[in-house]
Amino acid sequence: MKTLRSELKKISDKWEGDNPMVHFFLSNQGYLRIDPPRFAKELECPFCACSKFYLLSLDTERKAWMCGDVCPRSKLPSSIQTGQPLPKAQRALEWPLFCEINGIGNIHYDVKFENVNQSEGKISYMLKFVTAPRGFILMQGDPGTGKTYAAMAMCELFTRKSKFCIFTTQKQMSNNWLNSLGDPLNNFVSSVTLVQLLVVDDFGTGEVNPKFLEFFMDVINTRMQWDNRGTVMTTNLDSKKFATFCGEALSDRINTGQQFYFKGKTRRKQTIL
């Protein structure tokens, strides 16, 4: 006699030793969205508190979590049928459009938070930060170690639920600041000050106008006064060079947040002829 448990074991993914991100909870009410997605081993059944689970692959990217004890309120009404209509992903801002608005370019259309290749500790913290942006994350490390991808992926995840996000580089930010000077109709300063999630990539690259650093200090000081604004920065500089570049006062403020160090061989693709 076939049981629900035996059928599940046939079609579920092996999870021992693995901890993928999951997007839905499978219950007798169908697929319930987990937003933002969570690590499988961080979840427990909301009905019986069981932490054992089965994983069902819904498509090439999304997985559903199901109680390992198949408690009465979590199992499907009849046999296992994963062909139920899934809730359509409704984004606050389409990712390709975000890329165009922020000058990221179409080569990053395939960025997804689920593809960030970092430790579970980093990813877990980034997930919580994106859920409620507050304070700072400073990503440091050599070029090509995944800082930009991780920061961009945080924007990708955030824009699934909110459009109040900006991704920029230090150079882009400096140019936009210069263009805003003397123009009362330019809202650049207010946008980077008020936006819920601000990502500044490649901070500390090249020469910078001292007046720009004064402006940036004002932006950071203002953002620190609010508990619903988060800032993510990436830099190739170590802590000592970072402080030398931007000054002790700004460095101290940024260092009040979470610091991540990225290391390893460059992941950037090279074309050799």
Secondary structure in CASP SS format (residue, H / E / C, confidence):
PFRMAT SS
TARGET T0000
AUTHOR 0000-0000-0000
METHOD secondary structure of the structure
MODEL  1
M C 1.00
K C 1.00
T C 1.00
L H 1.00
R H 1.00
S H 1.00
E H 1.00
L H 1.00
K H 1.00
K H 1.00
I H 1.00
S C 1.00
D E 1.00
K C 1.00
W C 1.00
E C 1.00
G C 1.00
D C 1.00
N C 1.00
P C 1.00
M E 1.00
V E 1.00
H E 1.00
F E 1.00
F E 1.00
L E 1.00
S E 1.00
N C 1.00
Q C 1.00
G E 1.00
Y E 1.00
L E 1.00
R E 1.00
I E 1.00
D E 1.00
P E 1.00
P E 1.00
R E 1.00
F E 1.00
A H 1.00
K H 1.00
E H 1.00
L C 1.00
E C 1.00
C C 1.00
P C 1.00
F C 1.00
C C 1.00
A C 1.00
C C 1.00
S C 1.00
K C 1.00
F E 1.00
Y E 1.00
L E 1.00
L E 1.00
S E 1.00
L C 1.00
D C 1.00
T C 1.00
E C 1.00
R C 1.00
K E 1.00
A E 1.00
W E 1.00
M E 1.00
C E 1.00
G C 1.00
D C 1.00
V C 1.00
C C 1.00
P C 1.00
R C 1.00
S C 1.00
K C 1.00
L C 1.00
P C 1.00
S C 1.00
S C 1.00
I C 1.00
Q C 1.00
T C 1.00
G C 1.00
Q C 1.00
P C 1.00
L C 1.00
P C 1.00
K C 1.00
A C 1.00
Q C 1.00
R C 1.00
A C 1.00
L C 1.00
E C 1.00
W H 1.00
P H 1.00
L H 1.00
F H 1.00
C H 1.00
E H 1.00
I H 1.00
N C 1.00
G C 1.00
I C 1.00
G C 1.00
N H 1.00
I H 1.00
H H 1.00
Y C 1.00
D C 1.00
V C 1.00
K C 1.00
F H 1.00
E H 1.00
N H 1.00
V C 1.00
N C 1.00
Q C 1.00
S C 1.00
E H 1.00
G H 1.00
K H 1.00
I H 1.00
S H 1.00
Y H 1.00
M H 1.00
L H 1.00
K H 1.00
F H 1.00
V H 1.00
T H 1.00
A C 1.00
P C 1.00
R C 1.00
G E 1.00
F E 1.00
I E 1.00
L E 1.00
M E 1.00
Q E 1.00
G E 1.00
D C 1.00
P C 1.00
G C 1.00
T C 1.00
G C 1.00
K H 1.00
T H 1.00
Y H 1.00
A H 1.00
A H 1.00
M H 1.00
A H 1.00
M H 1.00
C H 1.00
E H 1.00
L H 1.00
F H 1.00
T C 1.00
R C 1.00
K C 1.00
S C 1.00
K C 1.00
F C 1.00
C E 1.00
I E 1.00
F E 1.00
T E 1.00
T E 1.00
Q H 1.00
K H 1.00
Q H 1.00
M H 1.00
S H 1.00
N H 1.00
N H 1.00
W H 1.00
L H 1.00
N H 1.00
S H 1.00
L C 1.00
G C 1.00
D C 1.00
P C 1.00
L C 1.00
N C 1.00
N C 1.00
F H 1.00
V H 1.00
S H 1.00
S H 1.00
V H 1.00
T H 1.00
L H 1.00
V C 1.00
Q C 1.00
L E 1.00
L E 1.00
V E 1.00
V E 1.00
D E 1.00
D C 1.00
F C 1.00
G C 1.00
T C 1.00
G C 1.00
E C 1.00
V C 1.00
N C 1.00
P H 1.00
K H 1.00
F H 1.00
L H 1.00
E H 1.00
F H 1.00
F H 1.00
M H 1.00
D H 1.00
V H 1.00
I H 1.00
N H 1.00
T H 1.00
R H 1.00
M C 1.00
Q C 1.00
W C 1.00
D C 1.00
N C 1.00
R C 1.00
G E 1.00
T E 1.00
V E 1.00
M E 1.00
T E 1.00
T E 1.00
N C 1.00
L C 1.00
D C 1.00
S H 1.00
K H 1.00
K H 1.00
F H 1.00
A H 1.00
T H 1.00
F H 1.00
C H 1.00
G C 1.00
E H 1.00
A H 1.00
L H 1.00
S H 1.00
D H 1.00
R H 1.00
I H 1.00
N C 1.00
T C 1.00
G C 1.00
Q E 1.00
Q E 1.00
F E 1.00
Y E 1.00
F E 1.00
K C 1.00
G C 1.00
K C 1.00
T C 1.00
R C 1.00
R C 1.00
K C 1.00
Q C 1.00
T C 1.00
I C 1.00
L C 1.00
END
